[in-house]
């Protein structure tokens, strides 16, 4: 069961899911809530957003950090395992190419969430640093936002993973399993 099915099982069917260029887009929302009401609810409680429109890359290997250094002016060397940083990928001439969130999964493994697509000079970076690999990590991601986001997340994950979720600070991540009901 994927995240859309899990949310639908708990909150009812989504009215208006569409597939656009391989991305799942919510056109009607759950329970047909008006957009303003959804916005107010997220600001006062919590709301979940499927982030399937993002492109995910896994960059790994002994030169993974060299590839990321080539793509962004941000220094990611001090990024600790389990932490994330927002960054901009730039072209070799310094113009903004893509925004991204970089999560350090292990010493030589990073998960990169790009706003719209892969950085335009990724292949050039990989040619310069052949001991790095980039693969499609086959992940599903969703965001939970709002002041009650931790309580909502705690309710969604397995009991064994709740303490890890509760301990999260901004720009941190942890692996967790979804509670199947």
N, C-alpha and C positions, 0 to 999 in steps of 0.2 A: 504494500500500500504506500503510495507516495504522499507528500505533504498536502497536496490539494485534496486527495481522498480523505486523509485524516481530518483536515479542517472541515470538509463537507460532512463527514460522519458526525462530527461534534456540533456543528453550527447550521447544518442544512446545505442544500445544493447551491452552487454559485450560479447566478443567472447571467450568462453571457460570457463564458470563457471563450476566447478565440486564440487561434494559433497564427502568429504573424512572423514570417521569416524564422521559423523554428522556435519562437518564444511564445510562452503562454501569457496572454494579456487578459486581465479582468475587465470586462466591458460593463457589467451590470452590478457587480458587487454581491456579497452575501446578503440575503434577506432584503435585497433591493433598497438598501439604505441610500438616501440622497447623499451626494458628495459632501455637502456642508455638514450633515450630521456625522458622517464618517470622520471628517476633519476634526470636529468638536470632540468626538469620542477619543480620538488618538491624543488630543491635547489634554484631556481630563482623565483618561484611563489608559487604554492601550489598543493597538491595532497591529495586525500582521500584514506584511506585504511580501508577496512572492517576488523574488529577485532573479527570476529566470531570464530576464532581459540582459543581464550582465554576462560578460564573457569571462570565463575562468581559465586560468593557465596555472599549471604546476611547473615551477622552475626548480631544477635540482641538479646536484652534482658539485664537484669541487670548485667549479667556476660559476656557480649560480649567482652568487653575490656580485661577481664581476659583471655579469650580464645586466643585473639590476642597476648597478652603478653606471653602466654605459647608457641605460635608458632614462635615468632620472638624475637630476642634480641633488636630490636629497640623500643624505648620508644614512644608509640603512644598516651599516655595520654594527651599530650599538643596539639594534633591535633584538630584544630577547625572545627566546622560544615562547610561543603562546601569545605574543604581543603583535599588534597590527599598527600600521602607520598609513595615513593618507598621503599620497604623493601625486605629482604630475610627471608623466613621461614627456620628454621633450625630444625634438628632432636634433640632429647633430649641430644645427645652426642656432638652437636655443628656443625655438618657438614651441608652444604647447601642442602636444600631439594627442594626449589622452590622459584622463584622470584615472586613478587606481587606488585600491586599498591593497597593501602588501601584508600578508600574515606570515610570520616565521613559524613554520610547523616543526622543523628540526634544524640542526646546525646548517646543513646544506640543502634544505628543502623549504620552498616558499610557495604559498598559494596566493595568486594575484587575481583580484577581481577588477576587471577593466570596465569603464562606463559604457563603451560602445563597441570596441573591437581591440584587436591586438595592436600594440605600437607599430607604426609603419616601418620602423627600421629594426624590428626584432630579428629578422633573418641575418642582417648585417652583424648584429651583436653576437648571434650564435656562431657565425663564421669566425669572428675574432676570438671567441672563447669556446672552443670545441669540446671542452670537458664539462659543458653544461647541457642539460636536456630540457626541452619544453614539451609537455604533453597535456592533453585534455584530461583533467582530473575526474571527470564524470561526477560532479557534486551537484547537489540541489541546495539552494540557499534561500532563506527568507529572513526578513527583518521584522523584529517586533519593537515598536516604538511607543513611547508614552510613559507617564510616571508609574504605571502599574506593570511595566514590561517584565520585571523579574518575577512577580507573582504569576503572571500568565505563562511565562517560560517554565517556571517550576511545575505548573499544572500539566504542561505538555510532555515533559521529559520523564524517563523512568526514575523511580525512587532512588536508585543507586547513583544517579547523576545529579540529583537536586542540589547537593552541597556545592558541587563544582560550579553550577549555574549561579547560585546565590553569592559565591565568592568573586564573580567576575567584576572587573573594574572597566572603565571605558577603554576601548581599543584592546581588549583582551578577548581571547577565544578559548573554547574547550570543545572536545568531542563529547557528544551526548547522544543518547538513543531516545527516540520518540516513544512515548507510552501508547501502546495499541489497545484501544478499548472497543 
